[in-house]
């Protein structure tokens, strides 16, 4: 198995794990994934809306969260099926990751949640580390791919 295949397998598993952990932790709190979130956002918007922009920001953030969760499934599929679009999709997905603070290395937030460890500096540091690793590894993979295609 070459480096690209290992990398695609790793990132595919991480995205699948992130989606599954969202579902698992929702269910452990007696919540239905997606449905409970939608209901909660609607209830919060009804409380918050008072002519200010807080409701609009909340809706925008919720849409980003929802898109991020759906994109995890798409990304996992693209990486696990070794599709060339996976790298481009992952780079675009990074925008949502930074808005929603979703780590690419799904093990980090799972361990923090299970242990109950919550220090903002550590959480942000692990998030930034995971994104640097992902972006760096995908840039390396893309550079290596383009070098292979241009080599005689």
KELUM-775479 format. One record per residue: residue number from 0; x, y, z of N, C-alpha, C in turn; chain. Coordinates in Angstrom, 2 decimals. Atoms other than C-alpha are relative to their C-alpha. Layout:
<rs>
bavo,npx,npy,npz,capx,capy,capz,cpx,cpy,cpz,drennu
NUM,X,Y,Z,X,Y,Z,X,Y,Z,A
...
</rs>
This chain:
<rs>
bavo,npx,npy,npz,capx,capy,capz,cpx,cpy,cpz,drennu
0,0.86,-1.17,0.00,0.00,0.00,0.00,0.90,1.23,0.00,A
1,-0.85,-1.19,0.10,1.56,3.29,-1.09,-0.46,1.10,0.96,A
2,0.28,-1.09,-0.94,1.61,6.55,0.88,-1.37,0.61,-0.24,A
3,1.29,-0.62,0.32,-1.41,8.02,-0.92,-1.14,-0.88,0.50,A
4,1.07,0.89,-0.44,-3.55,4.95,-0.21,-0.11,-0.03,1.52,A
5,0.02,-0.03,-1.47,-2.54,4.94,3.47,-0.61,1.30,0.50,A
6,0.51,-1.31,-0.39,-3.27,8.64,3.71,-1.51,0.09,-0.23,A
7,1.43,-0.02,0.31,-6.66,8.30,2.02,-0.78,-0.88,0.98,A
8,0.65,0.89,-0.96,-7.54,5.37,4.28,-0.10,0.68,1.37,A
9,0.00,-0.67,-1.30,-6.55,7.34,7.40,-1.04,1.12,0.05,A
10,0.92,-1.13,-0.04,-8.51,10.48,6.50,-1.44,-0.45,-0.21,A
11,1.35,0.55,0.16,-11.52,8.43,5.37,-0.52,-0.56,1.31,A
12,0.39,0.55,-1.30,-11.57,6.58,8.68,-0.26,1.12,1.01,A
13,0.19,-1.12,-0.94,-11.18,9.85,10.62,-1.35,0.69,-0.23,A
14,1.28,-0.67,0.28,-14.17,11.44,8.85,-1.18,-0.90,0.34,A
15,1.07,0.93,-0.38,-16.31,8.32,9.28,-0.13,-0.07,1.52,A
16,0.00,0.04,-1.47,-15.30,8.17,12.95,-0.62,1.28,0.58,A
17,0.58,-1.26,-0.48,-16.20,11.85,13.42,-1.52,-0.01,-0.12,A
18,1.45,0.06,0.19,-19.67,11.29,11.98,-0.63,-0.99,0.97,A
19,0.54,1.02,-0.91,-20.23,8.11,13.99,0.06,0.46,1.45,A
20,-0.08,-0.49,-1.38,-19.05,9.79,17.20,-1.07,1.05,0.26,A
21,1.11,-0.96,-0.14,-21.54,12.63,16.60,-1.29,-0.76,0.30,A
22,1.22,0.79,-0.19,-24.32,10.05,16.30,0.01,-0.69,1.36,A
23,-0.11,0.72,-1.27,-23.07,8.03,19.30,-0.23,0.93,1.19,A
24,0.14,-0.90,-1.14,-22.74,11.00,21.64,-1.39,0.65,0.05,A
25,1.38,-0.48,0.00,-26.15,12.31,20.54,-0.91,-1.03,0.66,A
26,0.85,1.06,-0.54,-27.75,8.97,21.33,0.24,-0.23,1.49,A
27,-0.27,0.19,-1.43,-26.00,8.69,24.71,-0.64,1.10,0.84,A
28,0.69,-1.09,-0.71,-27.63,12.01,25.65,-1.50,-0.05,-0.28,A
29,1.42,0.22,0.30,-31.02,10.59,24.58,-0.53,1.01,-1.01,A
30,0.38,-0.93,1.06,-31.11,12.80,21.51,0.05,-0.75,-1.32,A
31,0.00,0.58,1.34,-31.92,11.86,17.93,0.90,0.87,-0.87,A
32,-0.90,-0.82,0.83,-29.04,12.96,15.68,-0.78,0.77,-1.07,A
33,0.58,-0.94,0.96,-30.01,15.87,13.43,-1.37,0.51,0.47,A
34,1.36,-0.41,-0.35,-33.68,15.90,14.54,0.01,0.84,1.28,A
35,-0.07,-0.75,-1.27,-32.95,17.00,18.12,0.71,1.33,-0.20,A
36,-0.73,-1.25,0.25,-30.46,19.58,16.85,-0.88,1.02,-0.71,A
37,0.89,-0.91,0.73,-32.98,21.05,14.42,-1.05,0.57,0.94,A
38,1.02,-0.47,-0.96,-35.65,21.24,17.14,0.60,1.02,0.98,A
39,-0.64,-0.90,-0.97,-33.22,22.86,19.57,0.32,1.36,-0.62,A
40,-0.31,-1.27,0.68,-32.11,25.48,17.04,-1.27,0.80,-0.24,A
41,1.27,-0.70,0.23,-35.72,26.32,16.15,-0.50,0.61,1.31,A
42,0.43,-0.52,-1.30,-36.58,26.70,19.85,0.86,1.17,0.44,A
43,-0.91,-1.08,-0.39,-33.51,28.85,20.47,-0.24,1.24,-0.84,A
44,0.26,-1.14,0.88,-34.24,31.05,17.46,-1.27,0.72,0.43,A
45,1.25,-0.61,-0.47,-37.79,31.61,18.73,0.25,0.87,1.23,A
46,-0.32,-0.76,-1.21,-36.30,32.82,22.03,0.87,1.21,-0.34,A
47,-1.01,-1.02,0.28,-33.43,34.84,20.54,-0.52,1.12,-0.90,A
48,0.41,-1.01,0.98,-35.20,36.63,17.70,-0.70,1.15,0.71,A
49,0.54,-1.21,-0.58,-35.83,40.13,18.84,0.42,1.19,-0.84,A
50,-0.39,-1.06,0.90,-34.84,42.14,15.83,1.51,0.18,-0.13,A
51,-1.45,-0.15,0.12,-31.10,41.68,16.32,0.58,-1.08,-0.90,A
52,-0.65,0.92,0.93,-28.57,39.70,14.35,0.37,-1.34,0.65,A
53,-0.36,1.25,-0.68,-28.11,36.94,16.95,-0.70,-1.20,-0.63,A
54,0.74,1.08,0.64,-30.81,34.81,15.33,0.59,-0.37,-1.34,A
55,-0.61,0.24,1.31,-29.21,35.21,11.92,1.33,-0.72,0.15,A
56,-1.27,0.67,-0.25,-25.80,34.24,13.28,-0.21,-1.45,0.44,A
57,0.30,1.35,-0.47,-27.30,31.22,15.02,-0.42,-0.90,-1.16,A
58,0.43,0.77,1.17,-29.00,30.07,11.83,1.20,-0.30,-0.90,A
59,-1.19,0.19,0.84,-25.77,30.59,9.86,0.93,-1.05,0.57,A
60,-0.88,0.98,-0.64,-23.73,28.62,12.38,-0.60,-1.40,-0.08,A
61,0.66,1.31,0.07,-26.29,25.81,12.47,0.10,-0.59,-1.40,A
62,-0.12,0.48,1.38,-26.24,25.57,8.67,1.42,-0.50,-0.25,A
63,-1.40,0.45,0.15,-22.43,25.35,8.77,0.22,-1.34,0.72,A
64,-0.11,1.26,-0.75,-22.65,22.60,11.43,-0.64,-1.15,-0.78,A
65,0.71,1.03,0.76,-25.18,20.67,9.35,0.77,-0.37,-1.26,A
66,-0.80,0.26,1.20,-23.12,21.04,6.18,1.27,-0.76,0.36,A
67,-1.21,0.68,-0.43,-20.03,19.93,8.08,-0.27,-1.48,0.25,A
68,0.33,1.39,-0.29,-21.72,16.76,9.31,-0.27,-0.79,-1.28,A
69,0.28,0.67,1.28,-23.02,15.89,5.83,1.30,-0.15,-0.79,A
70,-1.25,0.06,0.76,-19.62,16.70,4.32,0.93,-1.09,0.54,A
71,-0.81,1.08,-0.56,-18.01,14.18,6.70,-0.30,-1.32,-0.70,A
72,0.37,1.22,0.72,-19.96,11.40,5.00,0.55,0.00,-1.42,A
73,-0.50,-0.12,1.37,-19.04,12.66,1.54,1.51,-0.17,-0.02,A
74,-1.45,0.07,-0.08,-15.41,13.09,2.50,0.48,-1.43,0.30,A
75,-0.36,1.38,-0.33,-15.22,9.63,4.08,-0.15,-0.89,-1.23,A
76,0.23,0.78,1.21,-16.70,8.12,0.93,1.10,0.26,-1.03,A
77,-1.01,-0.34,1.01,-14.30,9.99,-1.37,1.38,-0.55,0.37,A
78,-1.31,0.51,-0.43,-11.23,9.07,0.68,0.05,-1.53,-0.03,A
79,-0.03,1.46,-0.07,-12.17,5.44,1.25,-0.11,-0.65,-1.38,A
80,0.09,0.51,1.38,-12.98,4.96,-2.46,1.17,0.49,-0.85,A
81,-1.22,-0.50,0.66,-9.67,6.68,-3.34,-0.29,0.87,-1.22,A
82,0.37,-0.91,1.09,-11.34,9.30,-5.53,0.95,1.18,-0.02,A
83,-0.93,-1.13,0.11,-9.08,12.05,-6.85,-0.62,1.29,0.51,A
84,0.68,-1.21,-0.49,-11.70,14.65,-5.87,0.09,0.13,1.52,A
85,-0.05,-0.02,-1.47,-11.10,13.78,-2.19,0.87,1.14,0.51,A
86,-0.92,-1.03,-0.48,-8.17,16.17,-1.84,-0.62,1.38,-0.17,A
87,0.64,-1.30,0.23,-9.98,19.13,-3.41,-1.17,0.19,0.95,A
88,1.13,-0.08,-0.91,-13.09,18.37,-1.37,0.47,0.29,1.42,A
89,-0.52,-0.21,-1.36,-11.02,18.22,1.83,0.49,1.42,0.20,A
90,-0.46,-1.39,-0.11,-9.44,21.61,1.11,-1.19,0.95,0.15,A
91,1.21,-0.85,-0.11,-12.89,23.18,0.61,-0.65,-0.23,1.37,A
92,0.60,0.35,-1.29,-14.14,21.36,3.71,0.71,0.70,1.17,A
93,-0.76,-0.67,-1.06,-11.40,23.07,5.75,-0.67,1.31,0.43,A
94,0.71,-1.23,-0.36,-13.44,26.29,5.62,-1.05,-0.31,1.06,A
95,1.01,0.40,-0.98,-16.29,24.54,7.42,0.64,-0.48,1.30,A
96,-0.68,0.48,-1.21,-13.85,22.91,9.82,0.42,1.17,0.89,A
97,-0.42,-1.15,-0.81,-12.51,26.30,10.91,-1.19,0.76,0.57,A
98,1.20,-0.67,-0.53,-16.00,27.76,11.29,-0.57,-0.80,1.17,A
99,0.63,0.84,-1.01,-17.26,24.80,13.33,0.98,-0.60,1.02,A
100,-1.05,0.53,-0.88,-13.93,23.87,15.00,-0.08,-1.53,0.11,A
101,0.03,1.46,0.04,-14.24,20.21,13.95,1.37,-0.52,-0.40,A
102,-1.34,0.56,0.24,-10.90,18.40,14.20,-0.03,-1.03,-1.12,A
103,-0.15,1.03,1.02,-9.75,16.38,11.22,0.43,-1.33,0.62,A
104,-0.39,1.22,-0.70,-8.16,13.89,13.60,-1.05,-0.23,1.09,A
105,1.19,0.17,-0.84,-11.40,12.68,15.19,0.30,-0.59,1.37,A
106,-0.36,0.61,-1.28,-9.60,10.85,17.98,0.20,1.07,1.08,A
107,-0.25,-1.07,-0.97,-8.64,14.15,19.65,-1.27,0.39,0.77,A
108,1.18,-0.40,-0.77,-12.16,15.36,20.51,-0.69,-1.17,0.71,A
109,0.59,1.16,-0.67,-13.32,11.83,21.34,0.68,-0.23,1.35,A
110,-0.75,0.20,-1.25,-10.56,11.40,23.94,-0.31,1.12,0.99,A
111,0.30,-1.12,-0.90,-11.22,14.88,25.35,-1.40,-0.13,0.58,A
112,1.37,0.16,-0.48,-14.95,14.15,25.61,-0.10,-1.12,1.02,A
113,0.07,1.17,-0.89,-14.53,10.73,27.21,0.69,0.28,1.34,A
114,-0.73,-0.29,-1.24,-11.97,11.99,29.75,-0.57,1.19,0.76,A
115,0.55,-1.19,-0.64,-13.91,15.17,30.47,1.00,1.13,0.09,A
116,-1.05,-1.02,-0.02,-10.73,17.18,29.91,-0.41,1.14,-0.92,A
117,0.44,-1.13,0.80,-11.64,20.65,28.74,0.76,1.26,0.39,A
118,-0.77,-1.22,-0.17,-9.03,23.38,28.59,0.05,0.65,-1.38,A
119,0.14,-0.66,1.30,-9.60,25.91,25.82,1.30,-0.01,-0.79,A
120,-1.28,-0.07,0.71,-5.92,26.31,24.96,0.40,-1.36,-0.58,A
121,-0.32,1.35,0.48,-5.45,22.53,24.66,-0.92,-0.37,-1.16,A
122,0.95,0.32,1.06,-8.61,22.12,22.58,0.35,0.72,-1.30,A
123,-0.35,-0.78,1.19,-7.63,24.91,20.19,1.34,-0.48,-0.56,A
124,-1.30,0.50,0.45,-4.04,23.65,20.05,-0.11,-1.32,-0.75,A
125,0.19,1.28,0.68,-5.13,20.12,19.15,-0.74,0.18,-1.32,A
126,0.71,-0.29,1.26,-7.55,21.50,16.55,0.97,0.52,-1.05,A
127,-0.95,-0.58,0.96,-4.83,23.59,14.91,1.04,-1.03,-0.44,A
128,-0.95,1.06,0.35,-2.38,20.68,15.06,-0.61,-0.98,-1.00,A
129,0.63,0.97,0.91,-4.86,18.32,13.41,-0.19,0.59,-1.40,A
130,0.20,-0.62,1.32,-5.59,20.81,10.63,1.32,0.20,-0.73,A
131,-1.31,-0.13,0.64,-1.90,21.48,10.00,0.47,-1.35,-0.55,A
132,-0.39,1.33,0.46,-1.28,17.74,9.75,-0.78,-0.37,-1.26,A
133,0.81,0.38,1.16,-4.18,17.22,7.36,0.36,0.82,-1.23,A
134,-0.32,-0.86,1.15,-3.47,20.21,5.13,1.39,-0.32,-0.53,A
135,-1.37,0.32,0.42,0.25,19.43,5.09,0.10,-1.33,-0.72,A
136,-0.08,1.32,0.64,-0.23,15.77,4.27,-0.70,-0.03,-1.35,A
137,0.71,-0.04,1.28,-2.75,16.50,1.53,0.75,0.83,-1.04,A
138,-0.82,-0.79,0.94,-0.53,19.19,0.01,1.17,-0.85,-0.50,A
139,-1.09,0.89,0.40,2.34,16.69,0.01,-0.50,-1.04,-1.01,A
140,0.57,1.01,0.89,0.12,14.08,-1.62,-0.32,0.60,-1.37,A
141,0.33,-0.66,1.27,-1.12,16.53,-4.26,1.28,0.34,-0.77,A
142,-1.27,-0.34,0.65,2.44,17.70,-4.99,0.63,-1.26,-0.59,A
143,-0.57,1.27,0.47,3.59,14.09,-5.30,-0.78,-0.51,-1.22,A
144,0.83,0.42,1.14,0.66,13.30,-7.64,0.35,0.80,-1.25,A
145,-0.30,-0.84,1.17,1.41,16.25,-9.91,1.39,-0.28,-0.53,A
146,-1.36,0.34,0.44,5.10,15.30,-10.00,-0.01,-1.32,-0.77,A
147,0.09,1.28,0.70,4.17,11.75,-11.04,-0.62,0.15,-1.38,A
148,0.68,-0.20,1.29,1.90,13.03,-13.82,0.88,0.75,-0.99,A
149,-0.86,-0.78,0.91,4.54,15.39,-15.22,1.32,-0.69,-0.29,A
150,-1.26,0.72,0.22,7.43,12.92,-14.98,-0.06,-0.76,-1.33,A
151,0.00,0.70,1.30,8.49,11.43,-18.34,-0.07,-1.50,0.14,A
</rs>
